[in-house]
C-alpha cells in the first residue's frame, strides 16, 4: 500500500484542534494528532517531523500502548504508515548528529511492534530527507542506516555479537525519500533519482516535491510549472527503469501553497494527476468541519493515480522575467511582511529554520519568515502573494502557461478577492492595480477595510484578518 494521503505537522492552522492542551502543539498532542488522523479522518500516513522541531521519538510505543484495539485490527506499517522527516546534515549542521539518533530509533520501534504483534512487523521503514540536491545525499542516508545502524548488529562486543546480546535490528535497510525544494533540484529530480537507484534491486521508490517553499522563492506559477515538469520527467524515468516511482506533492491550503482544501480536492487531483500522495496539512485538518475533511480524505484515498501531463521546456523560459519581477516586488514588500508576520501567532513549537529565500543572491540576501507566515502576512496586508509578478506576463503568455497550470485563472481570481488596490498603490505596485482592474473581480469590502487598519501602524486584529477567510496558511 502506497498512501494517497499524508498528514503533516505544518503549522498553518487558524483554529486549535479540540484535543490540544494549548495553541502550540507539541509532544503528547502530536501523538494524539497521529491517532486522530488515522482513526477518525482516515488519513493513511503521518509524517513524523524531526526536521526543525522537537518531536516524541517514542511515538510508536505510545500509539500501540494507548490504542491497542485499533492497531490490532489496523496494523501500523501496513494499513497506516508513520514516516519520519529527518535533518539533512549538509544543511542543518547543528542537528547533523540527530540524524543518527533518529535512524537508531527505527529498530527500537520495530521491537515494540514485534512485542505487540507477536511477529516481525517493522512499523517504520522509510525516512524523508529534506533539501536534497544530489544523489550522494540520498545514498549517504541509505548506507548510514544499512551499515552503521542495522549493520552493527553483526559486530562483536567482547565475547558476543551485538544481535545475540540485545536482539536483531530490523528492518535491515530503509527507503530514503528525497524531498526536492529548490528550482535546480526539482527540475533535475529525475536525473538525481536515476543515479541513486541505478544498480539497486528496488521495485519502488518514493520522491517528494515541495510546493510551498518553491512558491515563496520563485513565485506561484513557477512553483506549479516546475513541479509538473518534474512529475512528467519522473514518469518517463519510471517507464525507462521499470521501477515504480511514487511522487508525493507537498500542498497546503492557500492557492499560493497548493490550494488543497476540502472543496478544491478535485481541482488539485486534476492539476497533479500523476502524484501518488498528497499532504494534508494542519489547516486542512482543523480549519474545516470534520465531516468535510473526512469526505475529502475519502475522495483522495479512493481516487487513482493517472498519467503525467507533458510539459515542454520552452514553458520554463517564459518564467524568467516573471521570477525577476516577483523577486523585485517581494524585496519591496519585505519590511512590511516581517512586521506583520511577527504578530501572527505560532501553532507548533519549532526550532529556527534556515529559509531558502534569505540566501537567494538575486534578492540581495533579503530575510523573510517561513512560507506560512509569509503567506498570512501578505493576505493580512491586502496583497496576496499569488498576484506578485503577474504584471510582466502578457495575456498570451498567461494563456500558454494556463495550458500547463490548469487552475491558474481560478487561483488568481480567488486571490484577487483579497487584494486591496489602495495599499498596492501606496506601495508603488501600480502594475498589480492595473491587473486587478482588468480582471474585474469583485473585492471583499470588509476585508479591504480590515487591511487598511493593519496598514495604519500595523496594529489591530491581524489574526482575525487572516482567520476571516481561513488563510493563516
Residue pairs with C-beta under 8 A, 6 or more apart in sequence:
1 44
1 78
1 79
1 81
2 204
2 206
2 244
2 246
2 276
2 277
3 44
3 45
3 81
3 276
3 277
4 44
4 276
4 277
4 278
4 300
4 301
4 303
5 42
5 43
5 44
5 45
5 277
5 278
5 280
5 297
5 300
5 301
6 43
6 44
6 45
6 46
6 47
6 83
6 248
6 277
6 278
6 279
6 280
7 33
7 34
7 37
7 41
7 43
7 45
7 46
7 47
7 279
7 280
7 285
8 47
8 49
8 250
8 279
8 280
8 281
8 282
9 25
9 30
9 33
9 47
9 48
9 49
9 53
9 282
9 348
10 212
10 252
10 279
10 281
10 282
10 283
10 372
10 473
11 25
11 282
11 346
11 347
11 348
11 350
11 372
11 473
12 252
12 253
12 257
12 281
12 282
12 283
12 347
12 372
12 472
12 473
13 281
13 282
13 283
13 285
13 286
13 287
13 347
13 472
13 473
14 283
14 286
14 287
14 463
14 466
14 467
14 470
14 471
14 472
14 473
15 286
15 287
15 467
16 22
16 23
16 286
16 347
17 25
17 29
17 33
17 36
17 285
17 286
19 29
19 32
19 33
19 36
20 29
21 28
21 29
23 345
23 346
23 347
24 346
24 347
24 348
24 349
25 33
25 282
25 347
25 348
25 349
26 54
26 348
26 349
27 56
28 56
28 62
30 55
30 56
30 59
31 56
31 59
31 62
31 63
31 66
33 46
34 46
34 48
34 59
34 63
34 82
35 63
35 66
35 67
35 70
37 43
37 46
37 280
37 285
38 46
38 70
38 74
38 80
39 67
39 70
40 290
40 294
41 280
41 285
41 290
41 293
41 294
41 297
42 294
42 297
42 298
42 301
43 280
43 297
44 79
44 80
44 81
44 301
45 80
45 81
45 82
45 83
45 277
46 80
46 81
46 82
46 83
47 83
47 84
47 85
47 128
47 279
48 55
48 59
48 82
48 83
48 84
48 85
49 55
49 84
49 85
50 84
50 85
50 86
50 87
50 98
50 102
51 85
51 86
51 87
51 88
51 92
51 95
51 130
52 87
52 92
52 350
52 351
52 353
53 348
53 349
53 350
53 351
54 349
54 351
56 62
57 101
57 102
57 105
59 82
60 76
60 82
60 109
60 112
60 113
60 123
60 124
61 109
61 112
63 71
63 76
63 82
64 71
64 76
64 112
64 113
64 116
68 116
71 116
74 80
75 117
75 121
76 82
76 113
76 123
77 113
77 121
77 122
77 123
77 124
77 125
78 121
81 126
82 123
82 124
83 124
83 126
83 127
83 128
83 177
84 102
84 106
84 124
84 127
84 128
85 127
85 128
85 129
85 130
85 179
86 98
86 99
86 102
86 103
86 127
86 128
86 129
86 130
86 141
87 95
87 96
87 98
87 99
87 102
87 130
88 99
88 129
88 130
88 131
88 132
88 137
89 95
89 96
89 99
90 131
90 133
90 137
91 130
91 131
91 354
92 354
95 351
99 141
99 144
100 144
100 148
100 149
102 127
103 127
103 141
103 144
103 145
103 149
103 174
104 149
106 122
106 124
106 125
106 127
106 145
106 149
106 171
106 174
107 149
107 150
107 169
107 170
107 171
109 122
109 123
109 124
110 120
110 121
110 122
110 123
110 124
110 169
110 170
110 171
111 167
112 123
113 121
113 122
113 123
114 120
114 121
114 170
120 170
122 170
122 171
124 174
125 171
125 174
125 175
126 174
126 175
126 176
126 177
126 206
127 141
127 174
127 175
127 176
127 177
128 177
128 179
128 208
129 137
129 138
129 141
129 176
129 177
129 178
129 179
130 179
130 181
131 179
131 181
131 182
132 138
132 178
132 179
132 180
132 181
132 185
132 192
133 180
133 182
133 184
133 185
133 192
134 192
135 192
135 193
135 195
135 196
137 178
138 176
138 178
138 192
138 196
139 196
141 176
142 173
142 174
142 176
145 173
145 174
146 172
146 173
146 174
149 169
150 169
150 170
150 171
150 172
150 173
152 162
152 169
153 161
153 162
153 163
153 168
153 169
154 161
154 162
154 163
155 161
155 162
156 162
157 165
163 169
175 205
175 206
177 206
177 207
177 208
177 248
178 189
178 192
178 193
178 196
178 207
178 208
179 208
179 209
179 210
179 250
180 186
180 189
180 192
180 207
180 208
180 209
180 210
180 230
181 210
181 213
181 214
181 356
182 214
182 217
182 356
183 214
183 217
183 218
183 222
183 226
185 192
186 209
186 210
186 214
186 226
186 227
186 229
186 230
187 226
187 229
187 230
187 316
189 207
189 209
189 230
189 233
189 234
190 230
190 233
190 234
190 236
190 237
193 205
193 207
193 234
193 237
193 245
194 237
194 241
196 205
197 205
197 241
197 243
202 243
203 243
203 244
204 243
204 244
204 245
204 246
205 243
205 244
205 245
205 246
206 245
206 246
206 247
206 248
206 276
206 277
207 234
207 245
207 246
207 247
207 248
208 247
208 248
208 250
209 227
209 230
209 231
209 247
209 248
209 249
209 250
209 275
210 250
211 223
211 224
211 227
211 249
211 250
211 251
211 252
211 257
211 258
212 223
212 250
212 251
212 252
212 256
212 257
212 258
212 371
212 372
213 355
213 356
213 371
214 222
214 223
214 226
214 227
215 222
215 223
215 256
215 257
215 371
215 385
216 356
216 357
216 368
216 371
216 374
216 375
216 385
217 356
217 357
217 360
218 226
218 319
218 323
218 326
219 319
219 322
219 323
219 326
219 388
219 389
220 255
220 256
220 385
220 386
220 388
220 389
220 411
221 319
221 322
221 389
221 390
221 401
221 405
221 408
222 319
222 322
222 323
222 326
224 271
224 404
224 405
224 408
225 311
225 315
225 316
225 319
225 401
225 404
225 405
226 316
227 249
227 272
228 271
228 272
228 308
228 309
228 311
228 404
228 405
229 311
229 313
229 315
229 316
230 247
231 247
231 249
231 272
231 274
231 275
231 308
231 309
232 274
232 308
232 309
232 310
232 311
234 245
234 247
234 274
234 308
235 245
235 274
235 307
235 308
237 243
237 245
238 244
238 245
246 276
246 277
247 274
247 275
247 276
247 277
248 275
248 276
248 277
248 278
248 279
249 258
249 272
249 275
249 277
249 278
249 279
250 258
250 279
251 257
251 258
251 259
251 260
251 268
251 272
251 278
251 279
251 281
252 258
252 260
252 279
252 281
252 283
252 284
252 371
252 372
252 473
253 259
253 260
253 261
253 281
253 283
253 284
253 287
253 470
253 471
253 473
254 375
254 379
254 471
254 473
255 384
255 386
255 407
255 411
255 412
255 414
255 415
256 375
256 384
256 385
256 386
256 415
257 371
257 372
257 375
257 473
258 268
259 267
259 268
259 407
259 411
259 414
260 268
260 278
260 279
260 280
260 281
260 284
261 284
261 288
261 296
262 284
262 288
262 292
262 293
262 295
262 296
263 292
265 296
265 299
265 300
266 299
267 406
267 407
267 410
268 278
268 407
269 300
269 303
270 406
270 407
271 405
271 406
271 407
272 278
273 305
273 306
273 307
273 308
273 309
274 305
274 306
274 307
274 308
274 309
275 305
276 305
278 300
280 297
281 473
282 347
282 348
282 473
283 470
283 472
283 473
284 293
284 296
285 293
287 470
287 472
288 296
309 404
311 404
315 400
315 401
315 404
318 393
318 397
318 400
318 401
321 392
321 393
322 389
322 390
322 392
322 393
323 389
324 362
324 392
325 388
325 389
325 391
325 392
326 388
326 389
327 360
327 362
327 363
329 388
329 389
329 429
329 432
330 337
330 357
330 363
330 366
330 368
330 388
331 363
331 364
331 366
332 427
332 428
332 429
333 378
333 381
333 383
333 388
333 427
334 366
334 367
334 368
336 377
336 381
336 427
336 458
337 368
337 369
337 374
337 377
337 378
337 381
338 367
338 368
338 369
338 377
339 458
340 377
340 380
340 381
340 454
340 458
340 462
341 369
341 373
341 374
341 376
341 377
343 458
343 462
343 463
344 373
344 376
344 377
344 380
344 462
344 463
344 466
344 472
345 463
347 472
353 370
355 367
355 368
355 369
355 370
357 363
357 366
357 367
357 368
358 365
358 366
358 367
358 368
359 365
360 366
368 374
369 377
372 472
372 473
374 385
375 385
375 471
375 473
376 466
376 471
376 472
376 473
378 384
378 385
379 385
379 418
379 465
379 466
379 469
379 471
380 451
380 454
380 462
380 465
380 466
381 420
381 423
381 451
381 454
381 455
382 418
382 419
382 420
382 422
382 423
382 424
382 447
382 448
382 451
382 452
382 454
382 455
383 419
383 420
383 423
383 424
383 427
383 429
383 432
384 415
384 416
384 418
384 419
385 415
386 411
386 412
386 414
386 415
387 412
387 415
387 416
387 419
387 432
387 435
387 436
388 432
390 398
390 412
390 432
390 435
391 431
391 432
391 434
391 435
392 431
393 401
398 408
398 409
401 408
402 408
402 409
412 439
413 439
413 441
416 436
416 439
416 441
416 443
417 441
417 442
417 443
417 444
417 447
418 444
418 447
418 469
418 471
419 432
419 436
419 441
419 443
420 443
420 447
420 448
420 451
420 452
421 432
421 433
421 436
421 437
421 443
422 448
422 452
423 451
423 452
423 455
424 430
424 432
424 433
424 436
425 433
426 455
444 469
446 468
447 465
447 468
447 469
450 460
450 461
450 464
450 465
450 468
451 465
453 459
453 460
453 461
454 460
454 462
454 465
463 472
466 472
